[in-house]
């Protein structure tokens, strides 16, 4: 797993890149509990099962949107930005790879036709005007 910290605030974790081959444990909690977006990777054996359950209503405060992309098939270039909107890194994501943005910005360039990506975000979504600002290149 690659952790990408801000050049401006070295303590601030902005992005994570998780490669398919990084997942070697049955369950690996990728994101710290205090972040809004939670993510675990699970490498599971045949026959594994879980205790049936449902989640209960609870009040949670989400102050900003955090986002993750999981590449299912194809190839994506992730362009990741620092707090001052400067590019901090570019990473090629292949099938099974995942990017997470906590803070800072991002852009994605699709490198192969018919690339399939699952996008996860914190919600509720209240529209573009309240959710994001554009980064000038």
C-alpha positions in Angstrom: 0.0 0.0 0.0 1.3 3.5 -0.9 0.4 6.3 1.5 0.6 9.8 0.0 1.1 12.6 2.4 0.8 16.3 1.7 4.0 18.2 0.8 2.5 21.2 2.6 1.5 19.4 5.8 3.6 16.2 6.1 1.4 14.8 8.8 -1.8 15.0 6.6 -2.6 11.7 4.7 -4.2 12.7 1.4 -4.4 9.5 -0.6 -3.9 5.8 -0.5 -3.1 3.4 -3.4 -3.9 -0.2 -2.7 -2.7 -2.8 -5.2 -4.4 -6.2 -5.6 -1.2 -7.9 -4.6 -1.0 -6.0 -1.4 -3.9 -8.0 0.0 -2.4 -11.0 1.7 -4.5 -11.3 4.9 -8.0 -12.6 5.4 -9.1 -9.2 6.6 -7.1 -6.0 6.5 -8.7 -2.7 7.7 -7.1 -0.2 5.3 -8.5 3.1 6.6 -8.2 4.5 10.1 -11.4 4.5 12.1 -11.6 8.3 12.4 -12.0 8.8 8.6 -15.4 9.2 7.1 -14.9 6.6 4.4 -14.1 3.1 5.7 -12.6 0.3 3.7 -11.3 -3.2 4.4 -9.8 -5.7 2.0 -10.7 -9.4 2.5 -8.9 -12.3 1.0 -11.3 -15.1 1.8 -11.2 -18.9 1.5 -13.9 -21.0 -0.1 -16.7 -21.8 2.4 -16.0 -18.7 4.6 -19.2 -17.3 6.1 -20.2 -14.6 8.4 -22.7 -14.1 11.2 -25.9 -12.8 9.5 -26.5 -9.2 10.6 -27.9 -5.8 9.6 -26.8 -2.3 10.4 -28.8 0.0 12.7 -29.7 3.6 12.3 -27.2 5.9 14.0 -26.4 9.6 13.6 -23.0 10.3 12.0 -21.5 13.6 11.1 -19.7 13.8 7.7 -18.0 17.1 7.1 -16.6 16.4 3.7 -16.7 13.9 0.8 -14.1 11.2 0.6 -13.9 9.0 -2.4 -12.5 5.6 -3.6 -12.2 4.0 -7.0 -11.8 0.3 -7.4 -10.8 -0.8 -10.9 -12.7 -4.0 -11.9 -11.3 -4.2 -15.4 -9.2 -2.1 -17.7 -6.6 0.6 -16.7 -6.9 4.1 -15.1 -4.3 6.8 -14.5 -5.0 8.5 -11.1 -3.7 12.1 -11.0 -3.6 13.0 -7.3 -3.3 16.6 -5.9 -1.9 18.2 -2.8 -3.8 20.7 -0.6 -2.6 23.6 -2.8 -4.0 21.9 -6.0 -0.5 20.9 -7.2 -0.1 17.4 -8.6 1.6 15.3 -6.0 1.7 12.0 -7.9 0.3 10.0 -10.8 -0.4 6.3 -10.4 -1.5 3.7 -12.9 -4.3 1.5 -11.5 -5.0 -2.0 -13.0 -7.8 -4.4 -12.3 -8.1 -5.1 -8.6 -6.3 -1.9 -7.6 -7.9 0.8 -5.5 -7.4 4.5 -4.9 -8.7 6.4 -1.9 -8.8 10.2 -1.6 -9.3 11.6 1.9 -8.2 15.2 1.3 -6.6 17.0 -1.7 -8.0 16.5 -5.2 -8.0 13.9 -7.9 -8.6 13.3 -11.6 -8.8 10.1 -13.5 -7.8 9.3 -17.1 -9.2 6.1 -18.5 -6.5 4.3 -20.5 -8.4 1.4 -22.0 -11.8 1.0 -23.7 -14.5 -0.5 -21.6 -12.8 0.1 -18.3 -15.1 -0.8 -15.4 -14.6 1.1 -12.1 -16.7 1.1 -8.9 -16.8 4.5 -7.2 -17.5 4.8 -3.5 -18.1 8.1 -1.7 -19.4 9.3 1.6 -22.9 10.6 1.5 -25.5 11.9 1.4 -24.8 13.5 -1.9 -26.2 17.1 -1.9 -25.2 18.1 -5.5 -22.1 19.4 -7.2 -22.4 23.0 -5.9 -22.0 21.8 -2.3 -19.7 18.9 -3.0 -16.8 20.0 -5.1 -14.7 22.7 -6.7 -12.7 22.5 -9.9 -8.9 22.5 -9.9 -7.4 24.7 -12.6 -4.6 22.9 -14.6 
